[in-house]
Amino acid sequence: MSVIDIPSPVETAAAWRGDRLMQGQAWIYTLSDAQLHELEQIGIRFVDEDPDLRTVQAEDYPLTECAEAVAAWRREVDFGRGFLLVRGLRTQLYSDALSSAIYYVLGLHMGDPIRQNEMGDLIDHIYATSDKTMDDPTALSSKVRDKLVYHSDSSDIVSLMCLRPAKQGGTSCLVSGAEIYNEILRRRPDLAGLLLEPFNWDWRRQDHSAPADTYSSPIVSVEQDVFSMYAGSLYIITAQAYPGVPKLTDDQLEVLRLFDEITYEDGMAIDMDFRPGDIQWLSNYAALHARTAFADYPEPQRKRHLLRLWLSSKTDRPLVPGFGKNGVVQHRAAPRDGKPEHPDGRFHVGIAAVPRLMA
């Protein structure tokens, strides 16, 4: 790609530095008493009525007190800085089923939930059940206490809800994809265009039941002047082990190295320590996320426990064809390619609120 084909620096709110954002709290939204009461009552009704998570719709559980706020959250995630933290839910007083119900209803209003694995989970759990580290190719990132490097998930929006924080560590870290791109453009404009070309990604390592070893996507999409990023060099590097995957060129390796170097520079990231009830909403196209290593409490009921939703956005963000994992994710209503549901599918909130004890 020639220099004239490389998009200009991103100058929207999505290009930010963490050290500047952390000087204020504009990225935190605190629920009012009226909003809190509405969500608790809707959550109780959701648990009592026990709808099928695959088919329930936002209009089945309409919002009044929270409607304007949720619309503003969607705008901020899709067209603003790309993330926000919602605070105020009293999960320490709720059952996990009630917390999950409130969270799922909010998710329905923020987007459309998608399946997070081949078992069909619509509510997934970040809950450590293994002492493996991420150096082990069989390790699942949601089931270990090891640090996680910066990456993008498989949806338009990824969200986390904190039920219980870690004994120590487990900080959530976000970094602006647009700001990383801007820095690459400043330092190595000769390499920046490579980010718009396809890379092969390790699908098997992200989901051991994936139907293929790899998929293909560029790191950067610029369509109709809208910048989007999908990143995670770990999965590009590990994809090199599969037969038939073209070897990365020296320039591709160099731009990945520079990408990671900039990502971890002081001041780039914003760090947040989750409190019980916190909900983080994040556009996978605007920011990368990571996590520091953590120590758990020994008692199972006190372990670090986050809920996770993957959502298709309610907005039509323009993307280059085949960007990210949009081509391989599964809609919530039906399993992949008409296959039967997994025998251990969890499609009601009572059982979906319980973490799978996977190694």
N, C-alpha and C positions, 0 to 999 in steps of 0.2 A: 504494500500500500504506500503510495507516495505521500509526502508531507501535506500537499494541498487537500488530500482526502481525509485528513485527520480532523475530527471535530474540535472546535474551539474550547477553551476552558469553560467549565461549568460555573455560572455566576448566580445560581438560584440558592434558596435557603437550604437545599440539600447538601451544599458544599460548606461544611462547618468543621471547626476544630474543637475537640473536647475541652481543652483548657479554657477556652472562652465561654463555652456553654455552662461549664461548672461554676462560673462566677455568679450565676443566677439560678432560678428555679422555674423558668418559663416552660420547661419540658415536663413539669410535674402538674397533674390535674388532681385536685382533692375533691372527692364527692361531697355534696351537701347532705344534710340530714334527710331532706325530702328524697333525694336521689337514692340514698342508702336504703331508706324504708321501701321505696318502690322495688328496688332490686331484690331485697330480701323477700318481699311478698311474692314477687314473680317466681323466684327460685323455689319457694315452698310449693307453689302451685305446680311448677314443672316437676318436682319430685313426686308429688301426689298423683299427677296425671300420667307420669312415666311415658312420654311419647317416644316413638322410634327415632333415634338420633339421625337416621338416614333420610327421613322424610319430613321431619318437623320444620316449619318455616317461621321466619321472623314475625310475620303477621299473626301467627298463632299466639304470640306473646308480645303484644305491642307495648312500646314505651311511651310515657308521657313526660314525666319529670326529667328523664335522661335523654329524650329524643334529640334535642338541640345539641347537647354535649357530644353525643355519639356521632352526629353528623360532622361536628367540628373535629373530632378525633380522626375520622376518615379523611377529611381534607388535609389534616396535618401529616398523616402517614403517607398519603398518596402524592401530595403536591407541596408539602412543606419540608421540614427538616427530615422527615421520614420515620420519626419515632416519637413516642411519649410514654410516660409512666402515669397510670391511674392509681390513686391511693385512697384508702378509707374503708374498704370492706373489712368486716370483722370475722375473718376466717377462724380465728381462735375460738369463736363461740359457735361456729357452724359444724355440722357433720361434713365429711368430705363430699358426700353426695350433694348436699346443699351448695357448697362452694362450687362444685363442678357444674351444677345446674345454672347458677348465676352466671358463671363464666361462659357456658355454652350459649345461653340466651344472648349475652353481649356479643359473642362471636357471630351469631346469626345476623345481628344487626350491623356488624362490621364487614361481613363478607359471607361467603358460602364455605362451610367446612369441607375439607377434602381428606381422603384417607392417607394415613401417615406410614402405612406399611402394608404388606401383602395379607395381613390378618384383618385389615379393614378398620383399625383403630381410628376413631375420630377425636377422641380425647386421649392423648398420650401422656406419659409420666416421665419426668426426670427424677429418677429415684435409684440410687446406687445399690446394685445387688451383686457386684463383682469387684474384686481387687485387681482386675486387669488394668494395664495402662494402654494408652493409645498407640504405643509401639507394637502392640499385639494386633495383627490384622483381624482377629476374631472379636475384638472389643467393640461394643456398641457404645457410642458416646453418651447416650442417655442413661447408661447403667453403670458408669464408672465414676470415680472421684478425681481422676486425673484432669489436668488442665486441658482445655480445648482451644485449638488455634482458631484464628479468624476464618470465617466461612459464611456462606449463604445456605439457607435451607431451600426446600423444594417447592415453595408456595409463593403467591404474591405477598401475603402477610404471614409472619410468624409471630405468635404471642405466647408469653409465659405468665402464669399466675402462681404466686408464691403461697403455698399452704404453710410450709415450715422452712425457715432458713437453716443453713449449716451451723454446726458448732463453731467452725472457724473457716474463713475463706469462702469460695464459691461466688466471688464477685462477677457480675455480668458486665461485659465490656463491649462497647459499640464504637465503630469508626466509620466515618463517611466515605463511601465509595467514590463520590464525586471529588472529594478533596484528595484522595489517593491519586486519582486520574490526573487532576490538575498538577500535582507534584511530579508525576512521571512526565507530563507534557513539558514542564519547566526544565527538567533535568536531562531527559533523553527523548526528545521529540521523534528521533529516528526509530525508536522502539514502540512508541505509543500506539501506532496503527495495528500492531500485532494483537492487541487486546480485542480488536473487532473481528478477528479471524477465529474459526472454530478450534476448540481444544477437545480432546477426549477426556472424559471424567469417569472415575471408578464408581459404578453404580453398586456393584456387589458389596463393597466395603460399607456403603451407606445403609444397605438393606440386604442381609444375607439371603433373603428369599427373592431378590430381584430377578426378573425374567431374562436379563442379559447382563454381561459383565460391565459394559460401558454404555454411555450415551455421549452425544456431541453438543457443544454449545460454545459460543464466544464468551468472553469475560465481560465485554462492554457492548451494549446496544444503544444506538442513537437513532431514533425514529421520530419524525416530525418535531425535531429539536428537543425531544425528551430523552434525557440520559438515564440509563439503567445499568446496574452492575450485578454480575453473578460470579462469585469468587470462592476460592478455597484451594490453594495450590497443592495441599496435601493430596487431594483426590485426583488431581492432574498427574502428579508424580507417581502415585501408586497404580494408576491406570496403565503405566508403561510396562507393567509386569505381564499383561495379558498378550497372548499371541495375536498378531495381526494389527496391533496398535502402532501407528507410525511413531518413530522416535522423535522426541523434541529436538528442534534445532538449537544451536548455540544462542541465537538471538531470543528464541522463546524462553530458554532457561534463564537468560539474563533479565528479561522483563519480569519473569516470575520472581526472581531473586530481588530485584529492585522493588517490586510491588510489596513483597513481604517486609523488606527493610523499612520502607516508608510507613507501612501499617503500624509497626511497633515503635516508631519514633516517639519520644516524649512529647506530650501535648496533643497528639492526634486523637486519642480515644477519650471517651467519657465512661467513667466507671460508676456502677450503682450497686449498692448492697440492698438486696430485697428485704422488705419487711413483710410479715404475714399480711395477706390481702392485696399486695401490690400486683398490678397487671401491667406488663410491658407489651405495647403494640409496636411492631416494627415492620417496615417495608423491606423485603428482601432485595429490592432493586436499589434502595437508597443507602443502606448501611450493612456492614458485616458485623457479626457478633462472635464473641469468644467468652471463655469462662476461666477463672483461675481455679487451681486445684483446691480441694476442700477436705476438711475433717468432719466426720459424722458423729452424732451421738450414738451410743451403743444400742439404745432401745429402738426397735423398729418404728414405734409410733412417734419418735422424736427426730427421725432421720430427715435430712434435707429432702423436701418433696415439692416439686413444681409440676403444675399441669401445663400441657402444651397444646395449642391449636395451630393448624395450618389452614389458611383461608385463601380462597380465590377472591380477589377484590371486587367490590361493587362498581368500580370504575373501569373503563376500557383504556388501560394504559397501552400506548403503541409500543410494540416490541418487534425486533427482527424475528423472522420465522425460526422456530426451534430454539428459542432462547431459554436458558435455564433448564428446568425439568418440566416445563409446561406440557411438553409432548408425551410425558410418561407418567404423570401423576394420575390418580384415579378419582373420579367423581364419587361423592359419598353415597349416591343412591344405588350403585350396583358395582359388583366386583369386576376386575379386569376381563375384557373380552368375553363377557357372558359366562365366566366360570362360576361354579357354585360358591356360596359364601364359605369362608373358612369355618371349620367346626368350632373354633374357639372365638368366633366373632362376638364383640361386646357392643351392643347397639342400644342399650338402655343405661340411664345415668347411674343407677345403683351399682351395677357391676363395672361400668366404664370408669367409675371413680376409684377403683381398686387397682394398684399397680401390678403389672405382670412380674413375677419373680423369675426373671431371665438372667442368665450369666453372660 
